[in-house]
């Protein structure tokens, strides 16, 4: 129960009793396709006496049961009547994953006041949903459901730390003179990666743990002076603050978490609740010798949005005394009138924020602490990472700097507030240990933006050292040694095999080989309904994540693979199989497998031991170079060229058939002769500073080389489309002049800056609701910031040059221009969306498709389109916020997906 005690305010009371329906078999991400309320139809009343088919139950059906939450909102769901032991005996962990739907009530009470409140804004809810996948708030009167479209909100399924406050609007205005009852429907999937094997917590059956709480925000009365209301508040959990080493900031980037808590009051002539941050400055009275660089652009916050303001510290010569523990910052804000990007100067206000700072002493050979460092991308998305300094500077002793170690944490590990990960890593004599966050403790499993974050920290630390610690700097183009445990061990396999030329060696501990092998999809629902050919297309969106398919890229890289023999979290066979596949590509591979008998998933010395250190000393030695044979043969495997780097200077840029693997088999001799077999590849390049090419044969065809093998630059090779035998030719340069698909919509997350979200207008609408929910999810799951624009603003060039999400706006000039500039095959001329003469106009259809912004840019646009609000809800749930969601470059689903999952896909590609 959560009650606001003040009788002059709105208050809310939630029932502790929950109705539960389940279990139903699904795979780990199937709730993004299925209705979160499956098998219920929320256009109809809920019948608690009805039974529903389920393959898990004796007799083949399940009925409603009950559970209760405690006073803090914690509830547990289990089904001990199910014979789980029999199911897992044949299907393993796949049989333990299941779906539940839960329902309860809450009541909203008006203030105990006779004051006229008819014109004020409705109160809103603050909801915290931990380890639940989705929830929706419905009218208490079920007869209203026939015309109501539920708005599904993503829960904080990973229980991520520093998640923003989740504001939720009531589906209908509460009564001003009596209590109003509402219902909550909650989707509660049991995932092995989240909750583990029940045997690990000594249970015979899976136990789902969820925490769900509701509180209420009351709008200020209309007569309240606006200067007595604080529309923007400091959100300190989202601050990004570097440590101060010997009185100076270790890095320049500073992030200030802000939250817009203003209530929106829309009228026909204006929009309220939108605020712009105009400037920020360190209070002059502080006397700290620090300044802030001028903001490059104003930052606008939508109602309820949490955003991190990116600032840059100008570091002077003065030291900040250790007794100074806060930086006072004045932030100037202004309301946006009618959604305009220009602010009203006469209505500006100043927010005073005190930013806490932590002082640490300069490190020595025997004394050190993990240092918090920061960086930003394009003056946005400020990010924290940790570093462990080496014992000795470059000019002390012999040998010089060694390659830094990039240490990737496991799932759920918060590197900021949990010290065990940094404490468990071995400090080096001349190598920095870099501990990236991956953006959050789960991130994207070290794929996409999480992988980009890992490499960005290496460059960021180089720049930091150049600015203030020149005796400790390493080369900007250094290779790294990638190390990781658990999800970070999987990430080590992923990062090193996708960018092999950036990696000198790998230490992978307790990593799984790929998600589909970790928990198979044998009990998924959609497989019973989907066309096999369409299923194959959908599953190509997982191809870039399948680490085993890319191990050819590590066949000539030193690898130390580690696993505990009694690991009940990630079974040891994953690492054994990865090593086996690696040796298939190269029987003489420099790979060592260390299986520790009796050890569990984690033990403190897993990476801090003599065997790991001996491996690091060997591969870090400046004279170390893998042995070279007279004929050097290697294979580069690529799925998405935009997400893959070169190997020994060779790089794949374009595939013949996107969605399929491309392989480049290269055989080099000592005389500069190169023989290549290219499979599913149409454009490649080679860096001539890293490879010698005097003679070249591709697919048994001799190719005339236009460059000297000793000259600098890049040699480009392209299949000659006009050649009768599809031959190859060398070209001077290459400009991509067509739309090369990325392979999956997840590319929208790989943003170099703020992601723009475009909606038809800034007035309240279903599209704006979807935009705010996407903004919340991007901030929660990836700490990515967004800006919301109207289509007209985007047409006028107010949006940035980064990635963009377009919600609706089908008839706008913006959409027509974007489709034209990208030469997209999609079209919409005042009617349904059309692709290759096929119209997608079924009721409740949702469409997602990815295009480039223009042909000559790497930035992308993800379109979320629909035939009605119900279809837009389906498109929203398919937004690829997590790994494992089957969304390739484009996808169309309709209402059938609510019951059959991906079986309701009308088309994909």
N, C-alpha and C positions, 0 to 999 in steps of 0.2 A: 504494500500500500504506500502510495506517495501523495501526501496531502500538503498543500500550501496552507499554513494555519491562519494567515491574515484574512479576516472576514471581508475586508474591503477589496480583496483581489479574487480573481477567478481561482478555482481550485479543482483538482482532479483526484479521483480515487479509482484504482485499478483492482479488479478482482484477483485474488490469489488462486482461484480455481481455473484450470485450463482443461478443455476438451482436446483429446488427442486421437488422431486417426492414422493408422499405419501398422506395420511397416510395409513399404512398397519397394521392390528392387529398382535401383537406378545405378548409373555410373557416376563418377565423381563430379562432373560438371553438367549433368543432364538437366538440372533444374533451371538452366538458362534457356532451354528450349521448351520444356514442359511448363504448363502453368504452375507457379509456385503453390497454388492451392490444389493441385492434382490430388485426387480424382474429382474434386468438387467443381461444380459449375456455380460461380458466384453471381450469376444472374438469377439464381433460384435460392429459395430458403434452404438452410441446413437442416437435414433430417437426422437427428442423433440415433434413430432406431434402425437406420439403413445399414446394410453391409456392403462391402466393396471387394472385388476380386484382388487377391494377392497370392503370388506363387510361394510366399514364405510361410503361409499359415496352413496348419492341418485343415483339410476340408476346402482349401482354396479361397477363403474369404476372411476379411478382418472387419471388426466393428469398432465403434468409438469406446475409448477408455478415458480415464481422468488422471491428472497429476496436479500437484500444488506447488506454488512458488513460496519461498520464504519472504521475510520482511525486506530483503534486499533485492528482490526480483530474480533470484536464482531458482531455476527449476531443472529437474532431471526427467528424462523420458527413456523408458526401457520397455522391452516386451519379453519378459521371462517365459511366457507361454510358447514362444516360438522355439522350435528345435534347432537352435543355431549350430550346435555341434554336428548335426547331420548335414546341414547345409555347407559348412566350411570343410567337411571331410572330402567333398568332391569339388567345390568351387573356390575354396581358400578365402582369402581376404575379400574377394569380389562379392561373396555372399553376405558379408557383414555390412557392406555399404547399403544404406537404405534411406528412404524418404519418409518424413512424417509431416502432417499438417496439423497445426494447433490453433485453437480459437479461445478467446476470452473476451470479457467486457470491461469497459471503464466508463465512468460517469463524470461529466463536467458540471460543476456547480457555479452559478453566477455569483457576483459579489452581493453581500447583504446590504444593498443600498437602493434607495428609491430614486436616485439620480437618473435622469434621462441619458441613456447610453446608446440610443438607436443608431447614431451615425459613426460610432467609433469602429475601428477595425476589429475583426474577430481575434480572440486569443489563439495562440498556436501551441503546439506540443514540442517539447524537447524529448527526444526518444534516444535511448541507448539500447542497442540490440547486439549483444556480444555472442558470437558463434552461431547465430541464426543467419540463414542465407537471404531471405526476403521477408518483408512484412507489409501489410496494407491496413489502413484504417477505414472502416465501413460504417455507414449509418446504422444505428441500432435497430431501426425499423427495416426488416428484410424485404418488405414490399417495395421499398425504394431501390432495391438492387437491380430491378429489371432494366432500368435506364442508366444506372451508374456504372462508369468504367473505373475499376480499381486502379489506383496509382501505387505501383509496387516500389518500395524503397529497399535498396541493398542494405543488409545488416553488416556489421563489422565482423564478418565470419571468421577472420583470423584473430580477433581480439587484439587488433593492432594498437600499440601505444600511440599517443598523440593524435588520435583520430579527431576530426573537428566535430563540434556539436551538430547533431542532426535535427534540424527544424522540420516539422511536418504540419501541414495545414489540415484542419478538420474538413471532412468531406461535405459537411453542411453546417451552416451557422448554428451555434448553440442558442437555446432559448435564453432570453435576458431575465426571465422571472421565475424559471424553474429548472430543475436538473435535466440534463440531456444525456442519453446513453448511446454509446458507440461500441462497435466490435473491432477486435484486432484478429487478423488471420496471419499466421506465421508459418513460414516454410523452414523446417528443421531437418536438413540432411545429415546423416552420420557419415563422415569421411574418415578413412583410416589415417590419412596424413594429418588430420586435425586432432582426432581423439585416440588414435592408436589401436593396437590389438587389445581387446578386452582382457586377454590373459595377462597383459603387462600390468593391469591394475587389479588383478586377481578376481575377475568377474567371469562368469560363465556366459554372459550375454552383453552386447554393446549397450553403453549408457551414454546418451546424448545430454550434454550440459549446456544450457543456454542461460544468459542473464538478460532480462528485459525489464526496463524501467521507463516510466513516463512522468514528466513534470510539465508544468504549464507556464507559458509566458503571457503576461497581461499587458495589453497596450496601454500607454498613458492616456488619460482623458484628453479630449480634444482641446479643452481650454488650457492645458498645460503649456507653459512657455517652451518653445523649442530649445531654448538655451539651457533649460533644466533637464533636458533629455540627452543622453550620450548615445549617438547613433552608431559610432564605431568604437569598439573596445579592444584593448590589448588581449591577445591570446598567447600568453607566455609559453605554452607547451609547444608552439610552433616557431619559437625563436631559433635562429641559427647564429650561434655566437662562437667566435674563435677563442682559444685560450690566450692569455697574455703571458709571454715568456720573457722573464727579466724586464718586466715593465712595458713591453711592446706587444701589440697584437701579432700573433703568429701569422695570420693571414688577414686580408683586407675586407673580404666579403662579410656583410652583416645582414641578417634577415630578421624582420620584426613581424611577428604574427598579429594579424588584425582580423576582426570579425565584425560584419555588418549586422547589428541587432535591431535595426530600425524596422518599424512596422510599415508595410506598404498600404497606402490609401490611394487607389487608382480612381480617377474621375475621367470623364470623357475628354477633358482638355489637358490633363497633365498626369505625370507619373511621379510618385514620391518613393522614397526608400533607397534610391541609388545615390552612392556617394563616391567622390573622387579624392584620392590622396594627391595633394598639389605639391607638397614639399616636405622635407624633413631636415632637421639641423640639430646638432648637439648644443645643448643650452650653453650660451656664452659664459654664464656664471660658474660653469663647472671647472674651468681652468685646467683642463686635462691635456692640452696640447694636441688634441685630436679634432679633426674636421671630417665632415661628410661630403663626398663628391655630389655635385648637382644631379638630381634625378634626370634620367634620359627622357622619360615620358611620364605623364600622369597615369595613375593606376586607379581604375574604377572597380568598385565592389558592388555586386548585385545584392539585393536583399537576401539575408541569411548566409551569404557567402563568407567563407574563411579564406584568407589570402596572405601570402608572406611578402612583405614589402622588401625589395632588394635594395641594399645600400652598399656603398663602398667607403671604407675608412681611409682617410688621408693621414698617413703615419708621419709625424714630425720627429724632431730630434729629442724632444722631451720624453722622459720616462714617466709612466703612470705609477704612482706610489702604490704599494701593496695594500695600504689601508683604504684605498678607493675600490669599492666593490660593485659600483653601479655606474652606468653611463646614462645621464639624463638626456632624453631626446624629445624635441618638440615636433609633432607631426601636424601639419596643416591639412584640413579636409574641407571639402565644399560639396553641397548638394548638386546633383545633376538635374537640371531642369528639363522636363520633357524628354529625358533620356539623352540630352545633348552631351557631347564630349566636352563642352566648355562649361566651366564652373562659375557660379555666382560669387564674385569676389566679396560682395558686401555681406554674404552669409557664411564666410569662412569661419572655422573654429579650430582651436588648437588642442590636440590631445597630448598630454604629458605621459611619457613612458620611461620607466627606469629599467634599463637592461642590465641584468647581473653579469659580472665578469669573474672569471676564475684565474688566479695568478698561480703560475708554477715556476720553479727555478730552472735555470739552464741545466741541461743534462750533462752528466760526466760519464766516464767509463764504467763507474760502479753504481751511479744513481740516476734514475730516470723515471718518467711517468708517461703514460699514453697521452699524446697531445691532441687536442681537438683542433682540427683545421677546417676551413670552409672554402668554397668556391661557388661560382655561379655560371650559368650558361646564358649568353646574350643578355646579361643584366636581368636575369629572371631565374626562378627555381633554385634559390640558394640551397646548398647542401652541406651537411657535416660529414667529415670522415676523421678517422683516427690515424696517427702514425706513431711508430716506435722508433726513436732515433738510434743510429748506430753508435758503437762505443767510441770510434775514433774519426776525426775529420780526414779529409782527403790528403792533407799535407803532412800527416803524422805517420811515420813508418813507411812501408812499401806496399805497393799493389794498387793504390787508388780505389775509387768507388766501385762497388759491385752492383749487379742488377738488383733493383728493389724486389721485395717479395709482396705479392698481391694476395692478401689473405681474405677469403670469402667465407662469411659466417653461415651458420645453419638457419633453417626456418624458425622464425619466432625469436631470434636472438637480437636483442636491442643493444647495439654496441655503445650507445650513449649512457644508458643507465645500468647495464649489466657488465661487470668488469671481467668476468671469467674468461671470455674469448680472448681479449687482449692479454690477460695474464697467462694464458696457456700457449702463447706463441713465442718461439725462441728468438730472443734479441740477437742481432748479428754484429760482427765487429765493424764491417764497412758497408752494410746494406741496410737501407730503410725498410721497415715493414709497414706496408700501407693497408689499412683496414677500411674498405669502403662500406657504406651502409646499404648499397643496392637500392637506395632511396627509402625503403622501409625494412622492417625486420623480415618480411616475406618478399617484398618487391615482386618481380615477375620471374622468380626462380632463377635469377642471374641471366635471364634472356632479355632481349630488347633494351628498354631503358636502364635496366639494372646492369647489364653488361657494359653499356655505354658509360654509366656512372663509374664502374670499376676502372676503365681505362682513362676516364677524364680525371680521376684523382691522381693518376701518375703524372700527367701533364701539369695539373694544378700544383702538386707538391714541388715539381721542378721550378715553376714560376715563383712560388713562395720562397724557396731556398735562394734563388737568384736575387730576390729583392732584399733579403735580410740575413741569409746564412750561407754566403758564397763558399765557405770552406767545406760545406757539406753537400754540395750540389752534385747531381748525376746528369748524364747527357739527356737532352730533351727527347731524343729518338731511342732511348734505351729499350732493350727487351726487358721482360719481367719473368719472374718465377711465380707461377700461379699455384696457390695453396688453398685448400678448402676442406671443410668437414660437413658431412650430411648433405643438406641442400647445397651448401657451399662446395662439397666434394663433387656433386653433380654439376655445379656451376663451373668448377675447375675443368672438368671434361668438356663442358660446353664452350667456355670462353677460349680455351687453348686450341680446340679443334676448329673453331670458326675463324680465328685470327692467328694462324700458326706462325707467321713471321714476326709477331709481336712477343712471342713466348720462347724463352730459353729452356724451361723445364717445368714439370708438373708434379705436384704432390697432392693426390686426391684421396681423401679418407672417407669411408662409409657413404659414398655417393651412390644414388640409384642410377640405372642406365637410361631410363626414360619413364615417363609417367604411366604409359599404357602397360609397361612391364611391372611397375611397382604395384599397381592394383589393376588387374585385367578388366576389360569391359564386357565380360561374358554375361553379366546380369543386367546389362543396359536394356531400357525399354524400346528405344528407337530401332534396334536391329530387327525387331519383329515386323516393322512396317516400311522401312526405307528401301527404295530401289537400290540394288547392289552397286550399280554404276554411279548413282548419285552419292551413295555412301563413300565410294572411293574418292570422289571429288571433294567431299567435305573433309575427309581425313587427310587430304594433302595439306590442310592448314596446320597439321601437327608435324608434318615432315621436317620442317626446320629445327624441331626440338629433339629429334630422335638421335641421341648422341652416338649410338652404336653405328649408325650409317656414315658417320664422319670421322671415324677413327683412323682411316687411311691418312688423314692430315697430321696425325701424331706418330706415324710409324717410324719417324726418324728423329723424334724428340725424346730426351730422357724423361722417364716417368717413374715415380714411386707411388704405388697404389697400396693403400692400407685399409684393413677392415678387422673389426673385432669378431672373433669366431662365434660368439654368443649374441650377436646383434639381433634384437627382436623388433627393431624399428625399420631398418633397411637390411634385409637378409644378405649375408655375405656373397651369395651367388651373383649378385649384381656386379661386384668388382671382379670376381673370378671370370665372369663372362666378358667383361670389358677387356681384361688382359688377354683372354683367349682370342677375341676378335682382332686386337692389336697385333698379336703375333701371327695371325693369319695373313695380315698385310705385310708383315716383315718378320720372318722367323728369327732374325738376329736383332730385333728391336731392343733398345736400351730401356727395358721395362722390368721393374722389380715388384713382385707382389709380396707384401708382408701381412700375413693373417695372424693375429694375436689370439692364441687359444684362450678361451674362457673370458675374453673381454666383451663388454656390452657395446651398445651403440656409441657411448661417450665415456671416455676416461681422460683425466686431466693431462696425462703425458702422451696422448695420441699423436701429437705433433711436436712435443717438447721432449725429445729423447736423442740418444747418441746416434741411432740409425738415421733419423731424419737429418740431423746435423751433418753427418758424414756425407749424405747425398747432396745437401746444399753446398758443402765445402767443395765437393768434386765438380759440380756443374757451375759453380760461381767462379771457379778458378779462371783467371783471364786467359790462360793458355789452353783451356779446355775447348775442344772442337770435336763434334762427333766424327768418328772415322769415315773416310770417304773411299768408296770403291772406284775403280777405273771407269766403270759405267754407272752413273748415278741415276737411279730410277725411283720415281715417287709418283703418287696419285693424289690429286687435289679433288675433293668432293664438295660440291656446292648445291644448295637448294634454293636460296634466295641471294642473288648476287649483292644486293644492297646491304645484306646482313653478314657478309663474308669478306675476309681479307685475303691477301696474297700468300702464297707458299713458295719460298725460295725465289721471290720476285715475280712469279707467274700469278695472274689474277683473271678470274672469270667475270665478265661484265654482263653478258646477255645469254639466256638459255633459249634453245629452239622452242621447247614446249614447257612453259612455266608450270609448276606443280610437280614436275618430275625431277629426279636427280640429274645433275650434270657432273661428268667426271672427265678430268684432264690427266691422262697418263703421260708423264714426261720422262724421257730417257736422255741424259746428257753424257757426252764423252769429254775427254780432256782436250780435244782439239776444237771444241766449240760446236760440235755437231749435236743437233737436237732432233729427236724423233718423237712425235706426239701422236697420241690417239685421243681424239676429242669425241665425247659422247654427249649428245643433247646440248651442244654449246655452239654459239654462232659468233661471239666476239670475245677475244682474250687479249691481254696485254702482258708484257714482260718488262720489268725494270732492268735496263742494261747495265746498271751499276752493280747488280746482284747476280746476273747471269750472263754468260758468254754465248752469243748466237752467231756463228759463222755460216753454218749450213742448217737448213730447217726442212723437215719433212712432217706434214700433218696428214693423218689418215692416208698414208702411202703416196701423197702428192708432194712433189718438191715445190717449195715456195721461195721465190726470190726475195732475199733479205735486203732491204734498202738502207739499213743502218750498219755502222761499224760495230763489231762486237765489243770494242773497247770504249766506244763513245758513250757520253752520258745521255740520259733521256729515256724515253719509253718507246718500245716497238709495239704497234697495234696490229692485230691480225683479225680478219673478218672473213666469214664465209661469203663468197661471191654469189649473190642471189641470181645473177644473170648467167652464171656458168651452168652449162648443161649437167655437169656431174656434181654440182654443189661444191665446187672447189674452194680453196682458201687463197687469200691474197694479203700482202702486207700493205698497210696504209700509213700515211703520215700522222694522222690524228683521227679522233673519233668523237663525234657529237651525237648523243642519243636523240633521235628525231622521231621516236614513236613511243607508245605507251607500253613499257615493259611491266607487266603485273608484278606486284610484290609477293604474291603467294598467299597473303592473308591480311585481314583488316587490322590485325594487331600492330601493323606498321604505324598506325596513328599515334601510338604511345611513344614512339622513338622521336621525340620532339627536341629540337635544339633550343627552344624558348617557350614562351607562353603559348598555350593552345587557344585559338579563338573558337568560340561557339556562336553560330549565327542562327537567329530565330526570326520569324516574320516581323515581330515588333516587341517592344519592351513592356507593353501592357500585359496584364495577367492572361495567360493562355495555356493550353495543354503543352504547346511546344516550349514555352518558357519553363514550365514545371519539369519537363524532360531535361532541359539544359541545366537547371539548378541541380538536379539529381546526378547528372554526369559530372558536373563540377565538384560535387561533394565526393563522389566515388574516386575521381582522379586524385583529389587531395588526400583521401583516406588511404587508398591502396598504393599510391605512387608518389605522394607529395608533389604532384604536378599542379601548377597554377593555371587558371583559365581566365579569359575575359569574354563576357557575353555582349554581343552586338546585335542590333537589328539589321535586317537585310539592307535597308537604305544606308545605314552607317557603313557597312562593309562595301557597298557599291561606291561610296564616296572616299574609300581608301583609308578609313580610320583603323581598320584591323591591321595586325602586324603581318610580317612576311613568313610566319611559321606555319605549322600544321593547322588545319581548320576542320571543324565539324559543322555541317549544315543540317539543321533540323527543319523539315518542311521547306518553305520558301520556293516551292516548285515553279511558281509563276513569276519569280523575281528576275530582274535583269542580272543579278549576281549569279544565279544558277545557270542562266543561259551563257554568260561569259565564261564561267568555270568549265562548263562542258565543251565549249568551243575551243578554249585555250588548251585543254588537255586532249582534244580530239577524241573524247569519250564516245563510245558506241551507245551510251544511254541517251535517251531523249524523253522530253515531256512537253508537249505543245498544248497546254490547256486541258489535257485529258490524262489518261493513265500513263504510267511509266512504261517505256518500250525499250526492248533490247533485241536486236536482230529480228525485227518485225513481230516479236512476240509481246503482247500486251499483258501486263500484270495488274489486273483490276479486280481480283476476288475480294469480297468483303473481309475486313479485318486483316488485310495483308500488310506485312512489314517488310521493308526493303533496306538493305545496307549495301553500299558499293563504294569502292575506293578508287580514286583517280589521283593523278598528279595535279598540282596547282597549275603548272605550265609544263611544257615538254622539257624545258631546260633547267628544271629545278628538282631538288630531291624532296621538297616539301609536298605533303599529300593532303587530300581532302577526303573525309569520310562523310558520305551522305546517309542520313537516316530519314527515310521517306515512308509513307503509308497511304492507305486508302481511307483510313478513319482513325480516331483516337485509340481504339483497341489494337489496331495494327501497329501504331507507333509504340505502344507499350511493349509489344513483342520485339520490335526492332531495338528498343532500349535494353531489354534483358539480354539481347545478343551482343551488346557492345562488349568488345573483347577485353574486359578489365582484368581477367585472370588468365593464366595459362590453361590450355586444355579445352577451350571453347571452340567448337567446330565452325569457324567463320572464315572462309577463304576470301578472295578479292571481292566477291559479291554473293549475296544470299537473299532469297525471297522465301518467307514463310507465311502461312495463313493460320486461321483458327484451328485447323487440325493439329497443329503443333502442341496445343494445350494438352492433348491427350496422347499423342503419339511421338512427341519430341521431334527429333530431326526427320521423322517420318512425315511431318507436315511441311517439309521444304518443297516448294514448287520449282525451284531452280537454284543452281549454284555454279560458280566457276572462278 
